Amino acid sequence: MENSLNSTLLLTILLFIGLFFFLRASSKDRTTTVEITSSKMPIEVLDIICNWLTVRGWKQVGGDSTQQKLEFKGEVVSSKLLAIFLTLLGGLGSCSLGLVIVQLYPRLGWWPLLLGLIGGPLSGWIYFIKSRRVESFELKLMDNIKRNSTALKIRAHRDELIALDSDLKDKLDLESDGSLFKTPI
């Protein structure tokens, strides 16, 4: 019986480690820089991208005509449904840890079960606070050798760059090295 409780304790601790790394990854900065080209003229490309960003909730906060740069800001909001799910998951995991502790150390009584009241709300609160942030989207017009095309350097969150590529690839005839769709090993 003691071996099965030890293995259950080990699995419960491993679940907490997984929850910790999930919470850490949900607030990790995934800003990436890519260079894309388009066969369209620069004014047309910038106009379409600026309109696309405005529709998606981004606000233009700056620009520099000498550096040929535009900057947008947008707020990333936390998912309330995911925060509730993580609260339930953290609470159940904490109660499971409490049950294992009660089985291993019966003299503690039922007090370890109260870990569920700490672990659940704590995991939901950490996700909700850490995942809410302000992100930036920077466009820089690059010097291009070809006369009838546009080269841009874009620095933004990886998900936004993927959305830009999927939404505007055909409309702007975008080309890139495809590095956004390669998964790092």
C-alpha positions in Angstrom: 0.0 0.0 0.0 2.9 2.4 0.8 4.4 2.0 -2.6 1.2 2.9 -4.4 0.7 6.0 -2.3 4.3 7.1 -3.0 3.7 6.6 -6.7 0.4 8.5 -6.5 2.2 11.3 -4.6 4.9 11.4 -7.3 2.2 11.6 -10.1 0.4 14.4 -8.2 3.6 16.3 -7.9 4.3 15.8 -11.6 0.8 17.2 -12.4 1.6 20.3 -10.3 4.9 20.7 -12.2 2.9 20.5 -15.5 0.4 23.1 -14.2 3.3 25.4 -13.2 4.9 25.2 -16.7 1.6 25.8 -18.4 1.0 28.9 -16.3 4.6 30.0 -17.1 4.1 29.4 -20.8 0.8 31.3 -20.9 2.6 34.5 -20.0 5.8 33.9 -22.1 6.7 36.5 -24.6 6.5 35.1 -28.1 7.5 38.1 -30.1 9.1 37.3 -33.4 10.6 39.3 -36.2 10.0 38.3 -39.8 10.7 39.8 -43.2 8.0 39.6 -45.8 7.7 40.8 -49.4 4.8 41.7 -51.5 4.4 42.4 -55.2 2.1 45.4 -54.4 3.2 49.0 -54.0 4.2 50.1 -50.5 1.3 52.5 -50.0 -1.2 49.8 -50.9 0.4 47.2 -48.6 0.7 49.6 -45.6 -2.9 50.7 -46.1 -4.3 47.2 -46.2 -2.2 46.0 -43.2 -3.1 49.1 -41.1 -6.8 48.6 -41.9 -6.5 44.9 -41.0 -4.8 45.7 -37.7 -7.5 48.3 -36.9 -10.3 45.8 -37.5 -8.5 43.4 -35.1 -8.4 46.0 -32.3 -4.9 47.4 -32.7 -4.3 51.1 -32.2 -1.6 53.1 -33.9 0.5 54.7 -31.2 3.5 55.9 -33.2 5.4 56.1 -36.3 8.6 57.6 -37.7 8.7 58.7 -41.4 12.5 59.0 -41.4 12.9 55.4 -40.3 9.8 54.3 -42.3 8.3 52.7 -39.2 4.8 52.3 -37.8 3.9 51.0 -34.3 0.6 49.6 -33.0 -0.4 48.5 -29.5 -3.1 46.1 -28.5 -4.2 44.6 -25.2 -4.3 40.8 -24.8 -7.1 39.9 -22.5 -7.2 36.7 -20.3 -9.7 34.0 -21.1 -12.2 33.9 -18.3 -13.3 30.4 -19.3 -9.7 29.2 -19.2 -9.1 30.9 -15.8 -12.2 29.1 -14.4 -11.0 25.8 -15.9 -7.5 26.3 -14.4 -9.1 27.2 -11.0 -11.1 23.9 -11.1 -8.1 21.9 -12.3 -5.8 23.5 -9.6 -8.4 22.9 -6.9 -8.9 19.2 -7.8 -5.1 18.7 -8.1 -4.6 20.4 -4.7 -7.3 18.2 -3.1 -5.7 15.1 -4.7 -2.4 16.1 -3.1 -4.2 16.6 0.2 -5.8 13.2 0.0 -2.4 11.6 -0.7 -0.9 13.5 2.3 -3.8 12.4 4.5 -3.2 8.8 3.5 0.6 9.0 4.1 0.3 11.0 7.4 -3.1 10.1 9.0 -2.2 12.0 12.2 -2.6 15.3 10.3 -6.4 14.7 10.1 -8.4 16.3 7.3 -6.4 19.6 7.2 -4.4 18.8 4.0 -7.6 18.8 2.1 -7.7 22.5 2.5 -4.9 22.7 0.0 -7.7 22.8 -2.6 -8.9 26.1 -1.3 -5.4 27.6 -1.9 -4.3 25.8 -5.1 -7.4 26.3 -7.1 -8.0 30.1 -6.8 -4.2 30.7 -6.9 -3.7 28.9 -10.2 -6.7 30.8 -11.8 -5.6 34.1 -10.4 -1.9 33.6 -11.6 -3.1 32.8 -15.1 -5.6 35.7 -15.2 -3.0 38.3 -14.1 0.0 37.0 -16.0 -1.7 36.4 -19.4 -3.1 39.9 -19.6 -0.6 42.3 -21.2 -0.1 44.9 -23.8 1.6 43.7 -27.0 3.1 45.7 -29.8 3.1 45.3 -33.6 5.9 47.1 -35.4 6.1 47.5 -39.2 9.3 48.8 -40.9 9.5 49.5 -44.6 12.8 48.1 -45.9 14.7 49.3 -48.9 13.9 47.0 -51.7 16.0 46.3 -54.8 12.9 45.5 -56.9 11.0 48.6 -58.0 7.4 47.3 -58.1 7.4 45.4 -54.8 7.5 46.0 -51.0 9.7 44.6 -48.4 8.6 44.8 -44.7 10.2 43.8 -41.5 7.5 43.0 -38.9 8.0 42.5 -35.2 5.0 41.1 -33.4 3.5 38.2 -31.5 3.9 34.9 -33.4 0.1 34.3 -33.5 -0.5 37.7 -35.0 2.1 37.1 -37.7 0.5 33.8 -38.5 -2.9 35.4 -38.7 -1.5 38.2 -40.9 0.0 35.6 -43.2 -3.2 33.5 -43.4 -5.6 36.5 -43.8 -3.6 38.7 -46.2 -1.3 36.3 -48.1 -3.4 36.1 -51.2 -4.7 39.7 -51.1 -1.2 41.2 -50.8 0.7 38.3 -52.6 2.9 38.0 -49.5 6.1 35.9 -49.5 8.3 35.0 -46.6 10.8 32.3 -45.7 8.1 30.2 -44.0 9.8 30.3 -40.6 6.6 31.0 -38.8 5.2 27.6 -39.6 8.3 25.7 -38.6 8.1 24.2 -35.2 11.3 24.5 -33.1 12.6 21.2 -31.9 
